[in-house]
């Protein structure tokens, strides 16, 4: 009987063998990753790409420009991402934090301790654990594992961790079972998203799923 550490490693290797490197997060720079992490809440990535492209085409994908921009204009540009008024407010709150604490310097922000950064991000209006950890991992290269609905669903269906557990319990499982490695966490989470979209949906498609061998 394999222990949890061995199972998590086996799942990662199985997904990597099937899908290969995912090259996630798709963005031109870390600030774009941060914006994408906020915009992707409650929507799909194609809509986020459209919203980000609108900002790029208007030459407004910049923290200082977003800070100065009227909320109504920002909302109109990010409309494809849905909940655009709410997300405009969240973007403004984030860039205010980014500018006031780090003068919009990714390197300065990256140099902060992980626990301090995470606490500060969670205090920014509209940023929850998944968004904060996406920023930490994908934009700032801090070794934190991002937990999303796919992760919870896969681990629950494979009887690794009961679905009633909270975000922190799922994250702790990965942090205690795997090396705290940015590259590993990046690739692992991206692979979970890939298999989640293709197979572990709300109505699962187990036929052809690489993880079917791990079902109890």
PLY file of the C-alpha trace (Angstrom):
ply
format ascii 1.0
element vertex 216
property float x
property float y
property float z
element edge 215
property int vertex1
property int vertex2
end_header
0.00 0.00 0.00
1.51 3.31 -1.07
1.58 6.22 1.34
0.28 9.67 0.41
3.71 10.97 -0.59
4.23 8.08 -3.01
0.73 8.46 -4.44
1.17 12.20 -5.08
4.52 11.59 -6.78
2.99 8.79 -8.88
0.09 11.00 -9.93
2.49 13.75 -10.99
4.65 11.36 -13.00
1.60 9.79 -14.62
0.24 13.19 -15.71
3.64 14.40 -16.91
4.15 11.22 -18.94
0.75 11.70 -20.59
0.72 15.44 -21.19
4.31 16.69 -20.97
5.27 20.20 -19.80
2.38 22.67 -19.80
4.43 25.90 -19.95
2.02 27.62 -17.58
1.32 30.51 -16.81
0.96 31.98 -20.35
2.03 35.63 -20.03
4.68 38.05 -21.27
5.72 39.28 -17.81
4.95 38.77 -14.10
2.56 41.71 -13.87
0.44 40.18 -16.61
0.32 36.99 -14.53
-0.90 39.00 -11.53
-3.64 40.64 -13.57
-4.62 37.30 -15.06
-4.83 35.68 -11.62
-7.35 38.30 -10.54
-9.37 38.26 -13.77
-9.63 34.47 -13.95
-11.84 34.30 -10.87
-15.18 32.72 -11.86
-14.47 32.62 -15.58
-12.51 30.62 -18.16
-9.08 31.46 -19.47
-10.20 32.40 -22.99
-12.27 35.23 -21.54
-9.30 36.38 -19.47
-7.09 36.43 -22.56
-9.60 38.65 -24.34
-9.69 41.07 -21.41
-5.89 41.19 -21.16
-5.59 41.72 -24.91
-7.95 44.69 -24.60
-5.62 46.22 -22.01
-2.59 45.52 -24.19
-4.13 46.99 -27.31
-4.98 50.15 -25.38
-1.42 50.20 -24.00
-2.84 50.13 -20.47
-1.46 46.88 -19.05
0.65 48.81 -16.56
0.17 49.23 -12.79
0.48 53.02 -12.80
-1.90 53.40 -15.74
-4.45 51.10 -14.10
-4.10 53.09 -10.88
-4.87 56.37 -12.66
-7.54 54.99 -14.96
-11.19 55.64 -14.17
-12.90 52.52 -12.87
-15.59 52.74 -15.57
-13.01 52.67 -18.35
-11.11 49.78 -16.75
-14.36 47.84 -16.35
-15.22 48.33 -20.02
-11.82 46.99 -21.10
-11.99 43.88 -18.94
-15.67 43.21 -19.70
-14.95 39.83 -21.41
-13.74 38.43 -18.07
-17.18 38.88 -16.50
-18.07 40.60 -13.21
-16.15 43.48 -14.75
-17.16 46.16 -12.26
-16.16 43.97 -9.33
-12.92 42.91 -10.98
-12.05 46.48 -11.90
-12.26 47.31 -8.20
-10.10 44.33 -7.33
-7.48 45.26 -9.89
-7.38 48.81 -8.59
-7.01 47.57 -5.01
-4.18 45.26 -6.04
-2.20 47.84 -8.03
-2.56 50.28 -5.14
-0.97 47.67 -2.87
1.66 46.81 -5.49
2.65 50.46 -5.93
2.45 51.57 -2.30
4.43 48.60 -0.93
6.86 47.84 -3.74
6.80 50.83 -6.10
5.44 48.42 -8.73
8.73 46.49 -8.68
8.29 42.76 -9.25
11.82 42.12 -7.99
11.17 44.01 -4.75
7.96 42.09 -4.21
9.63 38.79 -5.08
12.26 39.43 -2.39
9.67 39.56 0.39
9.21 36.54 2.65
6.52 34.17 1.41
4.45 34.25 4.61
4.50 38.07 4.70
3.54 38.33 1.05
0.71 35.86 1.39
-0.75 37.60 4.43
-0.54 40.98 2.72
-2.15 39.68 -0.48
-5.00 38.13 1.47
-5.65 41.54 3.01
-6.15 43.09 -0.45
-9.87 43.38 -1.20
-11.09 40.58 -3.43
-7.99 38.37 -3.23
-8.56 34.93 -1.73
-6.17 32.03 -1.15
-6.22 30.64 -4.71
-5.58 34.04 -6.30
-2.89 34.94 -3.76
-1.11 31.63 -4.25
-1.32 31.91 -8.04
0.43 35.28 -7.81
3.02 33.87 -5.41
3.79 30.80 -7.50
3.43 31.92 -11.09
4.38 35.60 -10.92
6.81 35.69 -8.00
8.23 32.14 -8.10
7.57 31.34 -4.45
7.05 27.62 -3.71
3.39 27.49 -2.70
0.98 24.94 -4.11
-2.17 26.39 -5.67
-5.37 24.59 -4.74
-8.36 24.89 -7.04
-11.64 23.08 -7.63
-9.93 20.50 -9.86
-7.38 19.65 -7.16
-10.07 19.15 -4.52
-12.23 17.10 -6.89
-9.40 14.81 -8.00
-8.08 14.15 -4.51
-11.57 13.57 -3.18
-12.61 11.19 -5.95
-9.40 9.21 -5.52
-9.96 9.00 -1.74
-6.73 10.86 -0.95
-8.39 13.65 1.03
-12.03 14.05 1.85
-13.79 16.88 0.04
-14.99 18.40 3.29
-11.49 19.69 4.12
-10.63 23.36 3.65
-8.11 25.01 1.33
-5.30 24.97 3.90
-5.64 21.22 4.52
-5.27 20.43 0.82
-2.29 22.75 0.51
-0.64 21.32 3.61
-0.91 17.83 2.12
1.17 18.89 -0.90
3.62 20.96 1.14
4.29 18.08 3.55
4.47 15.37 0.87
6.58 17.10 -1.79
9.75 19.21 -1.87
9.00 22.94 -1.68
10.03 23.44 -5.29
8.63 26.20 -7.50
9.13 24.36 -10.78
7.52 21.17 -9.45
4.53 23.02 -7.99
4.10 25.04 -11.18
4.07 21.98 -13.40
2.01 19.82 -11.06
-0.81 22.34 -10.70
-0.88 23.00 -14.45
-1.15 19.25 -15.09
-4.01 18.97 -12.60
-5.84 21.73 -14.46
-5.25 19.89 -17.75
-6.62 16.54 -16.57
-9.39 18.31 -14.69
-10.64 20.06 -17.80
-10.45 16.92 -19.93
-11.65 14.26 -17.50
-12.33 15.22 -13.88
-15.24 17.52 -14.61
-18.35 17.88 -12.50
-19.58 14.86 -14.46
-16.38 12.86 -14.69
-15.09 11.23 -17.89
-13.04 8.35 -16.51
-12.66 6.59 -19.85
-9.17 7.38 -21.12
-8.19 9.34 -18.01
-4.54 8.75 -17.06
-5.53 8.79 -13.39
-8.10 5.98 -13.66
-5.43 3.55 -12.42
-5.45 5.40 -9.08
-9.19 5.00 -8.46
-9.89 2.95 -5.33
0 1
1 2
2 3
3 4
4 5
5 6
6 7
7 8
8 9
9 10
10 11
11 12
12 13
13 14
14 15
15 16
16 17
17 18
18 19
19 20
20 21
21 22
22 23
23 24
24 25
25 26
26 27
27 28
28 29
29 30
30 31
31 32
32 33
33 34
34 35
35 36
36 37
37 38
38 39
39 40
40 41
41 42
42 43
43 44
44 45
45 46
46 47
47 48
48 49
49 50
50 51
51 52
52 53
53 54
54 55
55 56
56 57
57 58
58 59
59 60
60 61
61 62
62 63
63 64
64 65
65 66
66 67
67 68
68 69
69 70
70 71
71 72
72 73
73 74
74 75
75 76
76 77
77 78
78 79
79 80
80 81
81 82
82 83
83 84
84 85
85 86
86 87
87 88
88 89
89 90
90 91
91 92
92 93
93 94
94 95
95 96
96 97
97 98
98 99
99 100
100 101
101 102
102 103
103 104
104 105
105 106
106 107
107 108
108 109
109 110
110 111
111 112
112 113
113 114
114 115
115 116
116 117
117 118
118 119
119 120
120 121
121 122
122 123
123 124
124 125
125 126
126 127
127 128
128 129
129 130
130 131
131 132
132 133
133 134
134 135
135 136
136 137
137 138
138 139
139 140
140 141
141 142
142 143
143 144
144 145
145 146
146 147
147 148
148 149
149 150
150 151
151 152
152 153
153 154
154 155
155 156
156 157
157 158
158 159
159 160
160 161
161 162
162 163
163 164
164 165
165 166
166 167
167 168
168 169
169 170
170 171
171 172
172 173
173 174
174 175
175 176
176 177
177 178
178 179
179 180
180 181
181 182
182 183
183 184
184 185
185 186
186 187
187 188
188 189
189 190
190 191
191 192
192 193
193 194
194 195
195 196
196 197
197 198
198 199
199 200
200 201
201 202
202 203
203 204
204 205
205 206
206 207
207 208
208 209
209 210
210 211
211 212
212 213
213 214
214 215
